[in-house]
Amino acid sequence: MVQTRDRGQWFLNRGDIINRLQMRETLDPAELRVGVTSRWFRVSSALRTPHTTVLMQALLHDNKESLPEVVWLREGA
């Protein structure tokens, strides 16, 4: 599950976790004690001009108290 998440296939909700574990008959989503929320977001972007393309990635942290903070920014990623 961790490798799947790290490849960018994040979990949508508790039911999604149960489906991926193939335990639909065994587990009730209401009884599953895990969270699928995050305050961390990875943003990917591409700026294209007629002569070049610039790729960028950023990691943002949203503490819900102020604007999201840029933790790191990579150009050419």
N, C-alpha and C positions, 0 to 999 in steps of 0.2 A: 504494500500500500504506500509506503514512503517513497519507493522508487517511482511509482506511478505519479504521485503528487509532485515529485521533483522534476518529472518530465513535463509538467505543466497541465496534467489532467487532474485538476482540482475537484474536490467533492462539492456537490451542489447542496446537499442536505443529508439528513440521517438516512433517509430512504435510499439515496444514491450509494451510501456506504454499504448498506445491507445488500443491495443489488450486486455490487462489485464483489462482495464476499460470497455471493451465491447462497445466502442464508435467508431467503424470503419467508420460508415456512417456519424457521426457528426463532428469528428475532422480530420483536415488535419495535418499530421506530420510536415509539413513545417511551420505551424502556431502555433504549440505547443511550448511555451516558457519555456522549462525546459531543464536542462542538465543531461546527464547520465554518465559523466566522473568523475573520482575520482583520488586523489593522495594518497589514503589510501588503503592498501591491508592487508588482513589477510592470513597468510601462515600456513598450517598445515603439519606436517611431522611425520613419524614414522621410527625409527631406529630399525631394528630387527637383533638380533644375535641368535645363537643357544640356548642361555640360557635366554634371556630377550628381552623385547620390550620397547623402550623409546618413548613416545609420546610428541610432542612439538607443541606449537602454538606461533606465533609472529604477532605483528601488526607493519607494515612498513609504513613509510611516505616517499613519493617520491616527492621532490620539483622540480625535473627536472633540478636542477642546479648542483647537486652532486650525489653521490651514495645514494640509499635509506637508511633512518635512522631507526634503530630498536627502536620502542617506548616502547614496552614491549615484554617479552619472558616468556612463561610458560612451565614448564616441567611437564609431567604427566597429561596434559590437556585432 
